[in-house]
Amino acid sequence: MDFICPKCHRSIRPEEINIATDLAKCTTCGTISKASQIILPPEDSTLAAPPKGASIQMSKEAMDGVKLFLPSKGLTASDIPKLVFIIFWIGFIAFWTWGASQASITFAMFSIPFWIVGITMGAGIVNSINETQSLIISKGKLVLDKSRPIGGVTIEYDLHEIMEIKMHHPKMGPFSAFTNPALMWRFQWSFGSAIVMPAIISGSATEYFFESANDAEQSWTIQFLNTKLKQANR
């Protein structure tokens, strides 16, 4: 069994525990706790903190809550081809619109849907580069917050209304390429293989989260959240 500091979520070594007084001191942050209250069952020991090297940040919140924060991924090499395509798209539409306007303003207005597509794809790229996500799980509640430049969203769940948290196949709608270019890009490079993402499934909807996290981070997050759900439903 492991002893985990409730403040910094670091493992407390055996020599830092006084069995006689039932006290344990975390040398990382200096917190003193009752050893009997911070012991972690063996099956939960790997969930005490994110995987080594993970970008997920874990912190303690009020009301014994825990926050998982995924920072923005920033501009990556995989974003460059998408940006080049969007620049080419908008540049071509701008040139076509200018040429059409020389003949007729009405004719030039046929380019409006293509402008909308280009702007929507551009907004999707900006969001995917700058988006941060956080999950706060506390007594009876789970809050998913997606903070992004355009169209951020916050969803609050009652833990009892959550049916399942698992890797799930996202549904590809007719506008997926425009509203979620990052998803479409992954689909294209998967060569037809199935794409799965972490999802919170409730009676009202299926909401995807931590899409940009790597496989180890996604797997750990799902296990961690499901453990918290089991504890809440006991």
N, C-alpha and C positions, 0 to 999 in steps of 0.2 A: 504494500500500500504506500501511496505517496502523500506527502503533506504539502499543500499548495497555499502560498500566501494569498489572502483574500484581497489585498490591495494591488500588488504588482503581478500576481499570478505566476510567480516564479516558484520552482521547487525548493523546499526547505530541507537541508541535509540532516541526517540523523543526529549529528553532534550539536545541532542547533535546537534540539528538543530536550526538554527536561521532563521526563516521565513522571517524576515524583510530584512536581507542581502542575503538571498538565499544561505547560506553557511552551510555546515555540516562537523563536525570534528569527525573522527574515533579515539576513545580513545585507540584502540588496537595498531594501527601503526602510529597514529598522522597525517594521510593524511587529508587535507582540500579540499573539493570538492564543486561544485555547487549542491545544493540539487535537483534542477530541472533536472539535468543531470544524477543523480544516482538513481532516483526513479524506482522501479521495479513494473510492473503490478502485480495484485494479482495472476494471474494464473502462474506467473513465480517465485513467492516468494520462493517456496519450492525447486527451482533449483539454488538458489543463492550459495549454498555450498553443498558438498557431505553429505550424511546422517551421523548423529552423530555416531562416532565409526568406520566409514569407513576407509579402508586403502588407498583409492584414495586420492592423494594430488593434490590440485588445485593451480595454480599460474598464474600470469599475464605475458604475453609475449609482445614483440614489436609489433607495428602496431595494438594495441588494441586486440591482440590475447590472448587466454586462453589455458593453458596447463593442461591436466589431466594426472597424472602419477600414474601407478599401480606398486608398488615395487614387487620384487620377493617374491614368497610365501615361499621359503625355503623348507627344508626337513620336511615333515609332516608324521603323522602316516600312512596315506594311501599310502605313497611312499614305506614304508618298505616291504610289500609283493611283490611289483613290483621289488624292488632291489634284494630280495631273489630269486625270479624266474629267473632274468637275471643272477645272480651269478651261480645258479644251471645250467641254460642253457649253459653258456659259459664253466663252469667246465666240464659238461658232454661232450660237443663237443671237448674240449681239450683232455679229456681222450680217446674219440673215435678216434680222429685224430692221437694221439700217438700210439694207438693200431693198427690202420690201416696202419700206416707208417712202422710198423715192417714187414708187409707182402709186401706192395707195395706203393711207393710214389704216383703212379697213382691212386690207390684205395683211399688213404688218401685225394686226391684232391676233392673227391666227397663231402667232408665236407665244401667246400668253401661257397656254398649258405647259410649254417647254420651259418657260421661265420659272413656273411654279415647281416643276420637277427639279430643275437645277438648284433653285434656292433651298428646296426641301432636302436634297442630298447634301448640300453644303452645310445646312444646319445640323444634319445628322452627324457629319464628320466632326464639326466643332463640339457637339455634345459628347461624342465618343472619346475625344481627346481630353476634354476637361472635366468629365463627369466624376464625381466622388459618390460613394455609397456608404451607408451605415445601417447597421441592424442593432437595435436596442431591445434586449429581452429582459423583462422584469416580472414581477409577480402578476401573472395573469395577462400580460400584454406583450406583443411583439410589434415594433415599429420599424418599417422599412422606409428609409429616406434616400431619394436619388436627387442629388444637388447638381444641376447643370445650367449652363448659360441660357438655354432655351427650353422652357417647359419642364421644370423640375416637378417632382411628385413625392408626396409623403402618404404612406398607407399604414393605418393602425389596425392590428388584428387582436381579437380576443383569442387567447391560446386554445380555448375549447372549440373555436370555429375552424381552426386549421385542421384539415383532413390529413395532409401529408406534406413533407418537405423532401424533395428528391430531385435527381437529375431527370429532366423531362425534355421530350422532343418539342421544340417550338413549332407552332403552326405557321406555314409560309402563306401569307395572303397575297393578293394581286398587287399590293402597294408596298410589300416588304422591302423591295430594293430601294424605295425612295424614303420610307419612314425610318428604316433601320439598315443603313448601308453596311455597318459593321457585321451584322448578321448575314446579309447577302454575300459579303466578301468571304466569310468563313464557309458558307455553303458552296460557293464556287470552287474554293480550294480544297474542299473535302472530297471532290470527285465523285459526288453522289452518295457518299457514306452518310449515315445518320448523324445529325448534330444534336447534342444534348446540353442543357444548361440547368443550373440550379433553379428550382422553382418552388414557390409557396402555393400550395393548392388548397383552396377553401371552397365553400359552397357558392361564393359569389363570383370568383374568377381565379385564374392562374397567373401569378405574377413572377416574372423572372428577375433574378438578382445576381450580382457578382459575375456578370457575363465575361468581364475581362480578366478575371482571376485565372491562375493556372490550375491544372488538374488537381494537384496536391492541396491547394488552397480551397478549391471547391469541395473536394471530398471531405476535408477536415471540417469545413463550415457546416456541411449538411449533418455530419455525425454529431457535431457540437449542439446544433439546434435541436436535433431529434432527442438527444439526451436531456436537454432542458425541457422539452415537451413531455417526456416520460415522467420527469420529476414533478412537473406541474400537475400532471393528471393522476398522480398517486393518491 
